[in-house]
Amino acid sequence: MDSTRHNPYFDRLAAAFEQFGLPENAQAWSKLLDYLFLLEKWNKTFNLTAIRDLDEMFVKHLLDSLSVAAHLDSDRLIDVGTGGGLPGIPLAILFPERQVDLLDSNSKKTRFLIQAKAELGLENVTVLHQRVEAYRPETLYDGVVSRAFASLDDMLRLTHHLLKTGGIWWAMKSQKTQDEVAALPEFAKMLRVFDLAVPDLDAHRTLIKIENVGKENG
């Protein structure tokens, strides 16, 4: 939208990028806000997220998704249980050179994702309307990211067939997960836990990096 740069969220994005250690990117900021406003618009009809307030969406969805960007280094990524495109669409906007696939079994949400891909011109995005258990990609992924799974164990086991050996799970968690991390499946190797600081969010956020050390799944 033409008025994006005059929107107060533009300055807040600039400050957030500085905090996250990300380079200035005015073009991405404009597109990120276009996505935010599109999400708010569609949410009124399609109930894509329980959060209704635009400012809450900005912090709890957009900034929360962007807080992991400096750590993710997978070139070909799938966002499982992406919902309204979080964190996948913000990451795809930020990294147009990377492939970011968005998987969700909810048809209302995937319809929105297809529209968002078209309106935002995201050529590096593929929308997949499937259950994770049923999806069999022709080429396995470098990385799996999700903020949707309640259980780390569920995430690893349900997405193991999507990830190549040596690939990385990026698990976004809103609570401390020492017990979960201590009991990983045999095919998973804990690499690192990043503590995340999201501007204007008074809540604990972590990103857990786990390597797939098992055999590739065809």
C-alpha positions in Angstrom: 0.0 0.0 0.0 1.2 3.5 -0.8 0.9 4.7 2.8 3.0 1.9 4.3 6.1 4.0 5.0 4.0 6.6 6.8 2.4 3.9 9.0 3.7 3.8 12.6 4.3 0.0 12.3 7.0 0.8 9.7 9.2 2.5 12.3 8.5 -0.3 14.8 9.6 -2.9 12.2 12.8 -0.9 11.6 13.5 -0.9 15.4 12.7 -4.7 15.6 15.1 -5.5 12.8 17.8 -3.7 14.6 17.1 -5.6 17.8 17.0 -8.9 15.9 20.4 -8.2 14.2 18.8 -8.1 10.8 19.9 -5.6 8.1 17.6 -2.7 7.1 15.2 -3.8 4.4 12.5 -1.2 3.6 11.1 -3.2 0.7 10.6 -6.2 3.0 9.1 -4.0 5.7 6.5 -2.7 3.3 5.6 -6.2 2.1 5.4 -7.5 5.7 2.9 -4.8 6.6 0.9 -5.5 3.5 0.7 -9.1 4.7 -0.3 -8.0 8.2 -3.2 -5.9 6.9 -4.2 -8.7 4.6 -4.3 -11.1 7.5 -6.4 -8.7 9.6 -8.8 -8.2 6.7 -9.3 -11.9 6.0 -9.5 -12.8 9.7 -12.7 -10.9 10.1 -14.5 -13.4 7.8 -12.4 -16.5 7.9 -11.2 -16.7 11.6 -7.6 -17.4 10.7 -6.4 -16.5 14.2 -8.0 -15.9 17.6 -6.1 -12.6 17.8 -8.3 -9.8 16.5 -6.5 -6.6 17.5 -4.1 -5.3 14.9 -1.4 -4.3 17.4 -1.5 -7.7 19.0 -1.2 -9.3 15.6 1.8 -7.2 14.8 3.6 -8.2 18.0 2.4 -11.8 18.6 2.4 -12.9 15.0 4.6 -10.7 12.9 7.4 -9.8 15.3 7.2 -13.3 16.9 7.8 -14.9 13.5 10.6 -12.5 12.6 12.4 -13.1 15.9 13.7 -16.5 14.5 14.9 -15.1 11.2 18.5 -14.4 12.1 19.0 -18.0 13.3 17.3 -20.0 10.4 19.8 -21.0 7.7 17.8 -23.7 5.9 17.6 -22.9 2.1 14.5 -25.1 1.5 12.0 -24.9 4.3 8.6 -26.2 5.1 6.3 -24.5 7.6 4.1 -27.3 9.0 0.7 -26.3 10.4 1.3 -22.8 9.1 -2.3 -21.5 9.7 -2.4 -18.0 8.4 1.2 -18.3 7.2 3.2 -17.9 10.4 6.1 -17.9 10.4 6.4 -19.0 6.8 5.2 -15.9 5.0 7.3 -13.4 6.9 10.3 -15.6 6.4 9.5 -15.9 2.6 9.2 -12.2 2.4 12.5 -11.7 4.2 14.4 -14.4 2.2 13.1 -14.3 -1.4 16.1 -16.5 -2.5 14.9 -19.4 -0.3 12.0 -21.8 -1.0 9.4 -21.7 1.7 6.5 -24.2 1.5 3.4 -23.7 3.6 1.4 -26.8 4.7 -1.9 -26.8 6.4 -4.9 -29.1 6.4 -7.5 -26.3 6.9 -9.0 -25.3 3.5 -10.0 -21.8 4.7 -6.5 -21.1 5.7 -4.9 -22.5 2.6 -7.3 -20.3 0.5 -6.0 -17.3 2.3 -2.4 -18.4 1.8 -3.0 -18.8 -2.0 -4.5 -15.3 -2.1 -1.6 -13.9 0.0 1.0 -15.5 -2.2 -0.6 -13.9 -5.3 -1.1 -10.4 -3.8 2.3 -10.3 -2.3 4.1 -11.8 -5.3 5.8 -14.5 -3.4 7.2 -16.7 -6.1 9.3 -18.6 -3.6 6.2 -20.0 -1.8 4.2 -23.1 -2.5 0.9 -23.7 -0.6 0.1 -27.3 0.3 -3.4 -28.2 1.5 -2.7 -31.6 3.1 -2.3 -33.4 6.4 1.3 -33.6 7.4 1.1 -37.4 7.7 -0.1 -37.8 4.1 2.3 -35.4 2.4 5.2 -37.1 0.6 7.5 -34.5 -1.1 9.5 -35.5 -4.1 12.6 -33.8 -2.6 13.2 -33.8 1.1 13.6 -30.5 2.9 16.6 -28.8 4.5 14.5 -27.5 7.3 11.1 -27.9 9.1 9.8 -25.0 11.1 6.6 -24.8 13.1 5.0 -22.9 15.9 1.9 -25.1 15.9 2.9 -28.2 17.7 2.0 -28.5 21.4 4.6 -31.3 21.8 8.1 -31.3 20.5 8.0 -35.1 20.2 4.9 -34.9 18.0 6.6 -32.4 15.8 9.7 -34.6 15.3 7.8 -37.8 14.7 5.1 -36.4 12.5 7.5 -34.5 10.2 10.5 -36.9 10.2 9.6 -38.2 6.7 9.8 -34.6 5.3 13.4 -33.9 6.4 16.6 -35.1 4.8 19.4 -36.6 6.9 21.4 -33.6 8.3 18.3 -31.4 8.0 17.2 -29.2 10.8 14.0 -28.9 12.8 13.3 -25.4 14.0 10.8 -25.6 16.8 9.3 -22.3 18.0 8.1 -22.8 21.6 6.4 -20.4 24.1 7.5 -22.2 27.2 10.6 -23.8 28.7 11.0 -27.3 27.4 13.8 -29.0 29.4 11.8 -32.2 29.8 10.9 -32.4 26.1 14.5 -31.8 25.0 15.8 -34.4 27.4 13.7 -37.1 25.8 14.2 -36.7 22.0 13.6 -39.6 19.6 16.7 -41.6 18.6 16.8 -40.0 15.2 17.0 -36.4 16.6 20.1 -34.6 18.0 19.7 -31.5 20.1 22.0 -28.7 18.8 21.0 -25.5 20.5 18.2 -23.5 22.2 17.9 -19.9 21.3 16.2 -17.5 23.8 14.3 -15.0 21.8 13.3 -11.4 22.8 10.3 -10.1 21.0 9.7 -6.4 21.2 6.6 -5.4 23.3 6.0 -9.1 24.2 6.3 -9.9 27.9 6.5 -13.7 27.4 9.1 -16.4 27.1 10.0 -17.5 23.6 12.6 -20.0 22.4 13.7 -21.5 19.2 15.0 -25.1 19.4 17.4 -26.3 16.8 17.5 -30.1 16.3 19.3 -32.2 13.6 17.9 -35.2 11.9 20.5 -37.8 12.3 18.3 -40.7 11.1 18.1 -42.3 7.7 16.4 -40.3 4.9 12.7 -41.1 4.5 11.5 -41.5 0.9 
